Amino acid sequence: MKIFYLFVFATLVWSCNNQSAASHTANANVIGSSETDVLNHPEWSKNATMYEVNIRQHTIEGTFAAFEKDIPRLKQMGITLLWLMPIHPIGIVNRKGSLGSYYSVRDYKGVNPEFGTEDDFRRMIKTAHDNGMKIIIDWVANHSSFDNIWTVEKKSNYALDTAGSLQPPFNTDWWDVAQLDWTNKQVWADMKDAMKFWIREYDIDGFRCDVAEKVPTPFWEETRQALDSIKPVFMLAEAEIPEMHNIAFDMTYGWEMMHIMNEMAKGKKSLEDVDVYMDKERRKFISSAYRMYFTTNHDENSWQGTGDERYGKARKVYDVMAFTMWGMPLLYTSQEGGETKRLKFFDKDTCEWNGYKEQDFYSRLIQLRTRNKALWSGAEGGDFRRVKTSSDEVIYAFIRTKGESQVLVMLNFSDKPQKIGFIEDIKGNFSSIFNQQTLSVFTQGDVKLDPYGYQVFELK
């Protein structure tokens, strides 16, 4: 779900935003630490690419078992990390649509029978693990359905209105879910217990935490330590504030960058806004923080439109930007099929795969990221530097460097072919991951970048 308001602890945000550059360097390999706690990223995550799985819409059957058959294909693409949208039973009271919202959780320790059985879920996890992949599940901690088992057994866990009744989260249209009371420490204990259950009983590898900023950060910090005591986990916060990276989360959302890209496609922002953003990112977040970049996901697809609707003919230019600029890239169910339609959120609406027409495009980007350290996440990845050209108002060129590994990216955001005139000398034998053309054919003026064209060059 999108974040409609921020539940932020001001003093913690002030502290995180005022860390010195020296502390960024000192913490280059950890997210945050205290005298007793140090949080390291799981080793496998440094060059991972994430794939968001909408179980309901991914296959005709909409089940764990049906999706399990697709895991080898995703492995072949190079996907390392699967994020499953909520897999819990969905509330019936105040349900939206015929099947309800995945984010209206009826039982924090249950499996949605729409998707299959507990054994089906276990087999799917094992298949993913056998294919060298990790699985995190979506976790909705801020609120539950109005008929969650807690509403009967633990009603004091909820933020009740003056009449003692359940109520939806304030200032939202989420009338199908009831707000939990995060001032009640029993909520902390019960939620932590439920999260530990999935690590112990199902051997999942972590959580994507919905509207994480609505939940007290100290809860996430406390819970991360408890989960890591069972097995090292990966944690993604649907949040965009630095405090989440202290000792709780490996990765946060690059929402702002995605919105900049959307506005650029409308002609309301420019490449200068990207420069401003990148400068702010480096100052705002410690170097080890993973940031997630994307052009689509379940919210954008259903409520704002497909990539083609939002980006038009420039869709792939923005995809390449999201994959190579910074952090960890995300793909969403059916993106490799062209993401040709908005998927219904509360009803069955199987996606269209169209012969996986964009699979090769994304696979090349994923496999480059996997092997080339310059594109890895956080402090493991390369420095970012924009390369000046003679057409900077429409061309965005940049280079990522980590040791001897280098990747150079050229993006044409105009509807006309563009000659690439670098103002600086780029040395080295660079060849394109898409067609094996060398960088020199562009820099010498022999080839122009197509309208809305892109090239990604790897130093050989």
ZAMARGU-4260 file (C-alpha; in steps of 0.2 Angstrom, whole numbers, plus 5000, padded with zeros to 4 digits):
<rodrens>
0) 5000/5000/5000 | 5006/5018/4997 | 5010/5028/5012 | 4997/5042/5015 | 5005/5049/5030
5) 5021/5047/5039 | 5023/5040/5057 | 5040/5048/5060 | 5050/5050/5076 | 5057/5067/5074
10) 5072/5066/5085 | 5078/5050/5077 | 5076/5057/5059 | 5086/5073/5065 | 5099/5061/5071
15) 5100/5051/5055 | 5100/5066/5044 | 5114/5074/5053 | 5127/5060/5053 | 5144/5066/5047
20) 5152/5061/5031 | 5165/5052/5042 | 5152/5041/5050 | 5146/5036/5032 | 5164/5030/5028
25) 5166/5022/5045 | 5150/5012/5043 | 5154/5007/5025 | 5150/4988/5028 | 5136/4989/5041
30) 5119/4998/5041 | 5121/5004/5059 | 5128/4999/5076 | 5128/5002/5094 | 5140/4996/5108
35) 5131/4979/5108 | 5122/4978/5090 | 5129/4977/5073 | 5118/4973/5058 | 5126/4966/5042
40) 5118/4963/5026 | 5116/4944/5021 | 5131/4940/5010 | 5120/4934/4995 | 5110/4951/4995
45) 5124/4962/4988 | 5121/4958/4970 | 5103/4952/4971 | 5089/4957/4960 | 5071/4956/4967
50) 5056/4950/4959 | 5039/4954/4967 | 5026/4940/4965 | 5008/4943/4964 | 5003/4924/4967
55) 4984/4928/4963 | 4988/4935/4946 | 5004/4927/4941 | 4996/4911/4934 | 4978/4905/4928
60) 4977/4895/4944 | 4983/4908/4956 | 4991/4896/4967 | 5008/4892/4975 | 5009/4876/4966
65) 5007/4884/4949 | 5019/4898/4953 | 5032/4885/4959 | 5033/4879/4941 | 5039/4896/4935
70) 5054/4897/4947 | 5067/4889/4936 | 5063/4902/4922 | 5065/4916/4935 | 5082/4908/4940
75) 5087/4907/4922 | 5084/4926/4921 | 5095/4929/4936 | 5082/4933/4949 | 5089/4930/4967
80) 5076/4936/4978 | 5057/4933/4978 | 5045/4945/4987 | 5028/4937/4989 | 5014/4949/4991
85) 5004/4944/5007 | 5000/4926/5008 | 4989/4926/5023 | 4970/4923/5024 | 4960/4939/5019
90) 4947/4947/5029 | 4928/4945/5024 | 4921/4959/5035 | 4921/4976/5024 | 4930/4966/5010
95) 4934/4976/4995 | 4930/4967/4978 | 4926/4949/4977 | 4942/4942/4984 | 4948/4957/4995
100) 4964/4965/4998 | 4980/4955/5001 | 4984/4968/5014 | 4968/4964/5025 | 4976/4950/5035
105) 4964/4939/5044 | 4977/4927/5053 | 4995/4932/5055 | 5000/4913/5056 | 4988/4907/5042
110) 4990/4903/5024 | 4977/4910/5012 | 4967/4894/5005 | 4965/4903/4989 | 4983/4900/4986
115) 4984/4882/4992 | 4989/4873/5008 | 5003/4875/5020 | 5012/4860/5012 | 5010/4869/4995
120) 5018/4884/5002 | 5032/4874/5010 | 5036/4865/4994 | 5037/4881/4984 | 5049/4888/4997
125) 5060/4872/4996 | 5060/4873/4977 | 5065/4891/4977 | 5079/4887/4990 | 5084/4872/4979
130) 5086/4884/4964 | 5097/4896/4975 | 5084/4909/4978 | 5078/4917/4993 | 5060/4921/4998
135) 5053/4936/5009 | 5035/4938/5012 | 5025/4954/5014 | 5021/4959/5032 | 5006/4970/5036
140) 5010/4976/5054 | 5001/4992/5056 | 4983/4985/5054 | 4973/4969/5051 | 4956/4965/5044
145) 4941/4968/5055 | 4939/4950/5057 | 4956/4945/5062 | 4957/4932/5076 | 4965/4946/5087
150) 4949/4956/5086 | 4941/4943/5097 | 4955/4936/5107 | 4965/4952/5109 | 4954/4967/5106
155) 4965/4978/5117 | 4978/4977/5103 | 4968/4989/5093 | 4966/5008/5093 | 4947/5009/5097
160) 4936/5024/5095 | 4927/5032/5109 | 4913/5019/5108 | 4926/5005/5110 | 4924/5000/5092
165) 4937/4995/5079 | 4942/5009/5067 | 4952/5010/5051 | 4968/5019/5050 | 4966/5038/5052
170) 4966/5049/5036 | 4965/5035/5024 | 4952/5026/5013 | 4957/5009/5020 | 4940/5005/5027
175) 4943/4986/5025 | 4956/4986/5039 | 4957/4990/5058 | 4971/5000/5066 | 4982/4992/5079
180) 4987/5001/5094 | 5006/5003/5094 | 5007/5012/5111 | 5002/4995/5118 | 5018/4984/5121
185) 5007/4968/5120 | 5005/4972/5101 | 5024/4972/5100 | 5026/4955/5108 | 5012/4947/5098
190) 5018/4954/5081 | 5036/4949/5085 | 5030/4931/5089 | 5020/4930/5073 | 5035/4935/5063
195) 5046/4923/5071 | 5034/4909/5067 | 5037/4911/5049 | 5055/4910/5051 | 5055/4895/5062
200) 5041/4885/5054 | 5043/4889/5035 | 5061/4894/5034 | 5057/4910/5024 | 5072/4922/5022
205) 5064/4939/5028 | 5050/4951/5026 | 5045/4966/5015 | 5036/4977/5028 | 5021/4986/5023
210) 5019/5005/5027 | 5034/5002/5039 | 5034/5021/5044 | 5018/5019/5053 | 5025/5007/5065
215) 5038/5013/5078 | 5055/5011/5072 | 5061/5003/5089 | 5049/4989/5086 | 5058/4985/5070
220) 5075/4986/5078 | 5070/4974/5092 | 5061/4962/5080 | 5076/4962/5068 | 5087/4956/5082
225) 5075/4943/5087 | 5073/4936/5069 | 5092/4936/5066 | 5094/4925/5081 | 5084/4912/5072
230) 5093/4914/5055 | 5100/4929/5046 | 5086/4938/5037 | 5084/4951/5024 | 5072/4966/5028
235) 5064/4978/5016 | 5054/4993/5023 | 5041/5002/5013 | 5049/5018/5019 | 5061/5031/5014
240) 5069/5038/5029 | 5087/5035/5035 | 5082/5029/5053 | 5076/5013/5045 | 5094/5008/5041
245) 5101/5010/5058 | 5099/4992/5064 | 5082/4987/5057 | 5081/4986/5038 | 5093/4981/5024
250) 5083/4991/5011 | 5071/5005/5009 | 5061/5011/4994 | 5067/5024/4981 | 5049/5031/4980
255) 5055/5048/4976 | 5066/5043/4961 | 5051/5033/4954 | 5040/5049/4956 | 5054/5059/4947
260) 5054/5047/4933 | 5035/5048/4931 | 5035/5067/4931 | 5049/5067/4919 | 5039/5057/4907
265) 5025/5070/4908 | 5038/5084/4905 | 5036/5091/4922 | 5053/5087/4928 | 5070/5086/4920
270) 5087/5078/4921 | 5093/5091/4933 | 5080/5085/4945 | 5089/5068/4944 | 5106/5076/4948
275) 5098/5085/4963 | 5091/5068/4969 | 5107/5059/4967 | 5116/5072/4977 | 5103/5071/4991
280) 5104/5052/4991 | 5123/5052/4995 | 5121/5065/5009 | 5105/5058/5016 | 5109/5039/5017
285) 5124/5030/5024 | 5134/5022/5011 | 5129/5004/5016 | 5111/5007/5015 | 5102/4997/5001
290) 5089/5008/4991 | 5076/4999/4980 | 5073/5006/4962 | 5059/5002/4950 | 5047/5008/4937
295) 5032/4998/4942 | 5025/4987/4957 | 5008/4982/4963 | 5003/4999/4968 | 5009/5008/4952
300) 5002/4995/4941 | 4985/4994/4948 | 4982/5012/4953 | 4993/5023/4942 | 4995/5013/4926
305) 5006/5001/4917 | 5024/5006/4912 | 5018/5010/4895 | 5004/5021/4901 | 5016/5031/4912
310) 5032/5031/4901 | 5026/5028/4883 | 5039/5025/4871 | 5053/5029/4884 | 5048/5015/4895
315) 5065/5005/4893 | 5075/5021/4895 | 5068/5022/4913 | 5070/5004/4916 | 5088/5005/4912
320) 5090/5020/4923 | 5081/5011/4938 | 5092/4995/4935 | 5109/5004/4934 | 5109/5020/4944
325) 5109/5014/4962 | 5103/5001/4974 | 5094/4985/4970 | 5082/4984/4956 | 5064/4977/4957
330) 5054/4968/4944 | 5035/4965/4946 | 5025/4950/4940 | 5022/4951/4921 | 5035/4965/4918
335) 5045/4953/4907 | 5029/4950/4897 | 5027/4968/4893 | 5016/4973/4908 | 5002/4976/4896
340) 4987/4979/4908 | 4983/4985/4925 | 4980/4971/4936 | 4964/4971/4947 | 4968/4973/4965
345) 4953/4965/4973 | 4948/4952/4960 | 4955/4938/4950 | 4964/4945/4934 | 4977/4934/4927
350) 4992/4944/4919 | 4997/4942/4901 | 5014/4935/4897 | 5015/4938/4878 | 5028/4925/4875
355) 5039/4934/4888 | 5044/4947/4875 | 5054/4958/4886 | 5063/4944/4896 | 5079/4945/4886
360) 5080/4964/4889 | 5078/4962/4908 | 5089/4946/4909 | 5104/4955/4901 | 5102/4969/4914
365) 5100/4956/4929 | 5115/4946/4923 | 5126/4961/4921 | 5122/4967/4939 | 5125/4949/4945
370) 5143/4948/4939 | 5149/4966/4938 | 5153/4974/4955 | 5151/4991/4949 | 5132/4988/4950
375) 5131/4980/4967 | 5121/4987/4981 | 5127/4998/4995 | 5145/5000/5000 | 5148/4984/4989
380) 5144/4993/4973 | 5153/5006/4963 | 5153/5025/4964 | 5141/5035/4954 | 5147/5049/4943
385) 5138/5058/4929 | 5148/5060/4913 | 5145/5077/4904 | 5140/5077/4886 | 5136/5090/4873
390) 5118/5086/4875 | 5115/5085/4894 | 5097/5092/4892 | 5092/5076/4884 | 5106/5064/4887
395) 5110/5056/4904 | 5126/5047/4904 | 5135/5040/4919 | 5148/5028/4925 | 5149/5017/4940
400) 5166/5011/4946 | 5171/4998/4958 | 5190/4994/4958 | 5193/4988/4940 | 5174/4985/4936
405) 5166/4999/4927 | 5149/5001/4918 | 5145/5016/4908 | 5126/5020/4904 | 5119/5031/4890
410) 5101/5036/4890 | 5092/5047/4877 | 5076/5055/4884 | 5072/5064/4868 | 5061/5058/4853
415) 5075/5062/4841 | 5092/5052/4838 | 5106/5060/4847 | 5125/5061/4844 | 5135/5057/4859
420) 5149/5070/4862 | 5158/5067/4878 | 5166/5082/4885 | 5179/5071/4894 | 5190/5057/4887
425) 5183/5039/4892 | 5196/5027/4891 | 5195/5008/4890 | 5187/4994/4879 | 5169/4996/4883
430) 5156/4985/4874 | 5137/4985/4874 | 5128/4971/4884 | 5114/4973/4871 | 5122/4971/4854
435) 5141/4971/4857 | 5144/4988/4849 | 5159/4996/4856 | 5158/5013/4865 | 5170/5020/4852
440) 5157/5019/4838 | 5147/5032/4848 | 5160/5043/4854 | 5168/5045/4837 | 5151/5050/4829
445) 5149/5034/4819 | 5132/5029/4827 | 5119/5040/4835 | 5108/5035/4850 | 5091/5031/4844
450) 5075/5041/4850 | 5072/5035/4868 | 5088/5024/4865 | 5099/5017/4878 | 5116/5008/4879
455) 5124/5000/4894 | 5143/4997/4891 | 5154/4985/4902 | 5173/4988/4903 | 5181/4972/4896
</rodrens>
